[in-house]
Amino acid sequence: MTKTVFRLTVIILIVSGCESLFGQVVETKKHWLEKHPIDLAFGNISVGIPFSKIFINKFYPLSTLGTEFNYRNKKISQIYQTAKIGWYYNKYNTSAFFINSEIGYRYTFGFGLFADANLGVGYSQLFHPNAIYILNSHREYEQVRDRGKPSIMADYLFSIGFYLAKRVKRPVSIFIRYGNYIQLFYNPDIPVLPQNSFQMGARINIKYK
């Protein structure tokens, strides 16, 4: 009887400890999501010198997903760092998956309008626009899989948007964004490849009750 009571006591303590630990993990996750917004943007990208060929009649998609870490978070001004992943596709030049981080400054007016600027660096994996062929041992050309080429990327972004919290009672911002993504060491003939992008997106803080 004593052993049975002891076992039941141990089981109850383990279950209670797991519930407490799980609750702490959930609370930590909630707290993290409340402090770090989700930044999601979609747009068009095109090769060109900065601030040229921003609006073109062809669509080469780009999308990014990321978050922010605040260094200074005042009511009207913020200094922050981003962490993002993204991809873009251009069938005539290059396509890529990338990961990058930016340092940014944002100024928000009292009625919700804001503007920000980011400057960052990152890593990208570039893919050829066309099929790749190599000469095999039989002196014949055969198609091979494109595994991509690593590249260093630099970028700068400018955004204008509106913080909607007072209107929709949710911590949500919408924005339009200009970005220039610069691929470094693109190839021996073109060591630097600048690409313009126009994007629209939203930044959302997830709030829990």
Stockholm file with secondary structure:
# STOCKHOLM 1.0

chainA/1-209         MTKTVFRLTVIILIVSGCESLFGQVVETKKHWLEKHPIDLAFGNISVGIPFSKIFINKFYPLSTLGTEFNYRNKKISQIYQTAKIGWYYNKYNTSAFFINSEIGYRYTFGFGLFADANLGVGYSQLFHPNAIYILNSHREYEQVRDRGKPSIMADYLFSIGFYLAKRVKRPVSIFIRYGNYIQLFYNPDIPVLPQNSFQMGARINIKYK
#=GR chainA/1-209 SS CHHHHHHHHHHHHHHHHHHHHHHHHHHHHHHHHHHSCEEEEEEEEEECSTTSSCSCSSCCEEEEEEEEEEEEECSSEEEEEEEEEEEECCSSSCEEEEEEEEEEEEEECTTSEEEEEEEEEEEEEEECSSCEEEECTTSCEEEECCCCEEEEEEEEEEEEEEECHHHHSSCEEEEEEEEEEEEESCCSSCSEEEEEEEEEEEEECCCCC
#=GC SS_cons         CHHHHHHHHHHHHHHHHHHHHHHHHHHHHHHHHHHSCEEEEEEEEEECSTTSSCSCSSCCEEEEEEEEEEEEECSSEEEEEEEEEEEECCSSSCEEEEEEEEEEEEEECTTSEEEEEEEEEEEEEEECSSCEEEECTTSCEEEECCCCEEEEEEEEEEEEEEECHHHHSSCEEEEEEEEEEEEESCCSSCSEEEEEEEEEEEEECCCCC
//
